[in-house]
């Protein structure tokens, strides 16, 4: 049970970092797709 609590704490600590990284990744993907569309047109 304590292991689950520790994982929960770790998850809460890492969650903002994970969200930030995902947001950056999505932003990069969006820019890349937009540039790709510009190249196609």
VENTA-V93374 format. One record per residue. RES is the residue in three letters. PHI is phi in whole degrees, -180 to 180 (* if undefined). PSI is psi in degrees with one decimal (999 if undefined). Layout:
res->RES phi->PHI psi->PSI
res->RES phi->PHI psi->PSI
This chain:
res->UNK phi->* psi->-42.7
res->UNK phi->-65 psi->-31.4
res->UNK phi->-63 psi->-39.9
res->UNK phi->-64 psi->-41.3
res->UNK phi->-63 psi->-42.8
res->UNK phi->-62 psi->-43.1
res->UNK phi->-63 psi->-39.3
res->UNK phi->-62 psi->-43.3
res->UNK phi->-64 psi->-44.3
res->UNK phi->-62 psi->-43.2
res->UNK phi->-60 psi->-42.8
res->UNK phi->-65 psi->-37.2
res->UNK phi->-68 psi->-39.7
res->UNK phi->-85 psi->-19.0
res->UNK phi->-54 psi->-49.9
res->UNK phi->-60 psi->-39.0
res->UNK phi->-64 psi->-45.1
res->UNK phi->-61 psi->-45.6
res->UNK phi->-61 psi->-42.4
res->UNK phi->-62 psi->-45.3
res->UNK phi->-65 psi->-43.5
res->UNK phi->-61 psi->-42.0
res->UNK phi->-62 psi->-43.1
res->UNK phi->-63 psi->-44.7
res->UNK phi->-61 psi->-44.3
res->UNK phi->-63 psi->-41.5
res->UNK phi->-62 psi->-43.1
res->UNK phi->-65 psi->-45.1
res->UNK phi->-60 psi->-42.6
res->UNK phi->-64 psi->-45.0
res->UNK phi->-63 psi->-41.3
res->UNK phi->-64 psi->-43.1
res->UNK phi->-64 psi->-42.9
res->UNK phi->-63 psi->-43.4
res->UNK phi->-64 psi->-39.1
res->UNK phi->-61 psi->-41.2
res->UNK phi->-66 psi->-39.9
res->UNK phi->-61 psi->-40.3
res->UNK phi->-65 psi->-40.6
res->UNK phi->-64 psi->-42.0
res->UNK phi->-73 psi->999
